[in-house]
Amino acid sequence: MLDPIERVIAIIALLLGGYASSVGATIKILEYRNQRKKERLAQRSDDEAKG
């Protein structure tokens, strides 16, 4: 088994890895939403120009 110190280090590493991956996923979601918003605004301005 792991020593208590090694166990603590392993737990911290797991937590940091999960935190980093969730932050990366959050950033990707925000980028996607921002891109969709820009596309909708462009579509709306095209519709207004036609209308």
C-alpha positions in Angstrom: 0.0 0.0 0.0 0.9 3.6 -0.3 2.4 5.6 2.6 0.1 8.2 4.0 2.1 11.0 2.4 2.0 9.3 -1.0 -1.8 8.7 -0.6 -2.3 12.5 0.1 -0.2 13.4 -3.0 -2.2 11.0 -5.1 -5.5 12.4 -3.9 -4.3 16.0 -4.6 -3.2 14.9 -8.1 -6.5 13.4 -8.8 -8.4 16.4 -7.6 -6.2 18.8 -9.6 -6.6 16.6 -12.7 -10.4 16.6 -12.4 -10.4 20.4 -11.8 -8.2 21.1 -14.8 -10.4 18.9 -17.1 -13.6 20.5 -15.9 -12.1 24.0 -16.4 -11.1 23.0 -20.0 -14.6 21.7 -20.6 -16.1 24.9 -19.3 -13.9 27.0 -21.5 -14.9 25.0 -24.6 -18.6 25.4 -23.7 -18.2 29.1 -23.3 -16.3 29.4 -26.6 -19.0 27.4 -28.4 -21.8 29.5 -26.9 -20.0 32.7 -27.9 -19.5 31.4 -31.4 -23.2 30.5 -31.7 -24.2 34.0 -30.4 -22.1 35.6 -33.1 -23.6 33.4 -35.8 -27.2 34.3 -34.6 -26.3 38.0 -34.6 -24.9 37.8 -38.1 -28.0 35.9 -39.3 -30.2 38.6 -37.7 -28.4 41.4 -39.3 -28.6 39.6 -42.7 -32.4 39.2 -42.2 -32.8 42.9 -41.3 -30.8 43.9 -44.4 -33.0 41.7 -46.6 -36.3 42.7 -44.8 
